[in-house]
Amino acid sequence: MKHITPALWPANSPDLNPVYQIWGKLQERVYCSQIRNVDQLKLLLIEEWEHFHQVVIDKAVRQWLPRLRACVRLRAHGGHFEHRL
């Protein structure tokens, strides 16, 4: 598999960035608790990350290439990317 250099990455595209999916899942888990301060937030993030399933990360990474291909096809033919996922 060929990799795309950072210079060619789409700017701030949550549809094409697996980290957004992973962060969303982590955020859901952390925000179930009432957070009193930044230190508690840090602890909750670390705690939840330790229990985070690798399957979720693997799935987000596997979806990246099909999403990128869909984006390239739609850009060539016109259309809105987010409606095609």
Rosetta constraint file for C-alpha pairs under 8 A:
AtomPair CA 4 CA 8 HARMONIC 6.39 0.50
AtomPair CA 4 CA 9 HARMONIC 6.99 0.50
AtomPair CA 5 CA 9 HARMONIC 6.88 0.50
AtomPair CA 10 CA 16 HARMONIC 7.71 0.50
AtomPair CA 13 CA 17 HARMONIC 6.28 0.50
AtomPair CA 14 CA 18 HARMONIC 7.65 0.50
AtomPair CA 14 CA 20 HARMONIC 5.67 0.50
AtomPair CA 14 CA 21 HARMONIC 7.93 0.50
AtomPair CA 15 CA 20 HARMONIC 7.96 0.50
AtomPair CA 15 CA 67 HARMONIC 7.33 0.50
AtomPair CA 15 CA 82 HARMONIC 7.06 0.50
AtomPair CA 16 CA 64 HARMONIC 6.22 0.50
AtomPair CA 16 CA 67 HARMONIC 6.24 0.50
AtomPair CA 16 CA 68 HARMONIC 6.25 0.50
AtomPair CA 17 CA 21 HARMONIC 7.56 0.50
AtomPair CA 17 CA 64 HARMONIC 7.01 0.50
AtomPair CA 18 CA 22 HARMONIC 6.50 0.50
AtomPair CA 18 CA 60 HARMONIC 5.10 0.50
AtomPair CA 18 CA 61 HARMONIC 5.68 0.50
AtomPair CA 18 CA 63 HARMONIC 7.68 0.50
AtomPair CA 18 CA 64 HARMONIC 6.31 0.50
AtomPair CA 19 CA 23 HARMONIC 5.86 0.50
AtomPair CA 19 CA 60 HARMONIC 7.68 0.50
AtomPair CA 20 CA 24 HARMONIC 6.01 0.50
AtomPair CA 21 CA 25 HARMONIC 6.49 0.50
AtomPair CA 21 CA 60 HARMONIC 6.43 0.50
AtomPair CA 22 CA 26 HARMONIC 6.29 0.50
AtomPair CA 22 CA 56 HARMONIC 7.09 0.50
AtomPair CA 22 CA 57 HARMONIC 6.31 0.50
AtomPair CA 22 CA 60 HARMONIC 6.91 0.50
AtomPair CA 23 CA 27 HARMONIC 5.85 0.50
AtomPair CA 24 CA 28 HARMONIC 6.23 0.50
AtomPair CA 25 CA 29 HARMONIC 6.58 0.50
AtomPair CA 26 CA 30 HARMONIC 6.27 0.50
AtomPair CA 26 CA 45 HARMONIC 7.56 0.50
AtomPair CA 26 CA 48 HARMONIC 6.97 0.50
AtomPair CA 26 CA 49 HARMONIC 7.21 0.50
AtomPair CA 26 CA 52 HARMONIC 7.74 0.50
AtomPair CA 27 CA 31 HARMONIC 5.92 0.50
AtomPair CA 28 CA 32 HARMONIC 6.60 0.50
AtomPair CA 29 CA 48 HARMONIC 7.06 0.50
AtomPair CA 30 CA 41 HARMONIC 7.80 0.50
AtomPair CA 30 CA 44 HARMONIC 6.06 0.50
AtomPair CA 30 CA 45 HARMONIC 6.36 0.50
AtomPair CA 30 CA 48 HARMONIC 6.85 0.50
AtomPair CA 31 CA 35 HARMONIC 7.55 0.50
AtomPair CA 35 CA 40 HARMONIC 6.34 0.50
AtomPair CA 35 CA 41 HARMONIC 6.14 0.50
AtomPair CA 36 CA 40 HARMONIC 6.55 0.50
AtomPair CA 36 CA 41 HARMONIC 7.78 0.50
AtomPair CA 37 CA 41 HARMONIC 6.38 0.50
AtomPair CA 38 CA 42 HARMONIC 6.19 0.50
AtomPair CA 39 CA 43 HARMONIC 6.31 0.50
AtomPair CA 40 CA 44 HARMONIC 6.12 0.50
AtomPair CA 41 CA 45 HARMONIC 6.12 0.50
AtomPair CA 42 CA 46 HARMONIC 6.24 0.50
AtomPair CA 43 CA 47 HARMONIC 6.03 0.50
AtomPair CA 44 CA 48 HARMONIC 5.99 0.50
AtomPair CA 45 CA 49 HARMONIC 5.96 0.50
AtomPair CA 46 CA 50 HARMONIC 6.25 0.50
AtomPair CA 47 CA 51 HARMONIC 6.78 0.50
AtomPair CA 48 CA 52 HARMONIC 6.07 0.50
AtomPair CA 52 CA 56 HARMONIC 7.79 0.50
AtomPair CA 53 CA 57 HARMONIC 7.24 0.50
AtomPair CA 54 CA 58 HARMONIC 6.12 0.50
AtomPair CA 55 CA 59 HARMONIC 6.07 0.50
AtomPair CA 56 CA 60 HARMONIC 6.34 0.50
AtomPair CA 57 CA 61 HARMONIC 6.29 0.50
AtomPair CA 58 CA 62 HARMONIC 6.09 0.50
AtomPair CA 59 CA 63 HARMONIC 6.26 0.50
AtomPair CA 60 CA 64 HARMONIC 6.65 0.50
AtomPair CA 61 CA 65 HARMONIC 7.97 0.50
AtomPair CA 62 CA 66 HARMONIC 7.90 0.50
AtomPair CA 63 CA 67 HARMONIC 6.18 0.50
AtomPair CA 64 CA 68 HARMONIC 6.13 0.50
AtomPair CA 65 CA 69 HARMONIC 6.15 0.50
AtomPair CA 66 CA 70 HARMONIC 6.16 0.50
AtomPair CA 67 CA 71 HARMONIC 6.20 0.50
AtomPair CA 67 CA 85 HARMONIC 7.32 0.50
AtomPair CA 68 CA 72 HARMONIC 6.28 0.50
AtomPair CA 69 CA 73 HARMONIC 6.19 0.50
AtomPair CA 70 CA 74 HARMONIC 6.11 0.50
AtomPair CA 70 CA 81 HARMONIC 7.42 0.50
AtomPair CA 70 CA 84 HARMONIC 7.78 0.50
AtomPair CA 71 CA 75 HARMONIC 6.02 0.50
AtomPair CA 71 CA 81 HARMONIC 5.87 0.50
AtomPair CA 72 CA 76 HARMONIC 6.25 0.50
AtomPair CA 73 CA 77 HARMONIC 6.35 0.50
AtomPair CA 74 CA 78 HARMONIC 5.24 0.50
AtomPair CA 74 CA 79 HARMONIC 5.56 0.50
AtomPair CA 74 CA 80 HARMONIC 7.11 0.50
AtomPair CA 74 CA 81 HARMONIC 6.54 0.50
AtomPair CA 75 CA 79 HARMONIC 6.78 0.50
AtomPair CA 80 CA 84 HARMONIC 7.17 0.50
AtomPair CA 81 CA 85 HARMONIC 7.06 0.50
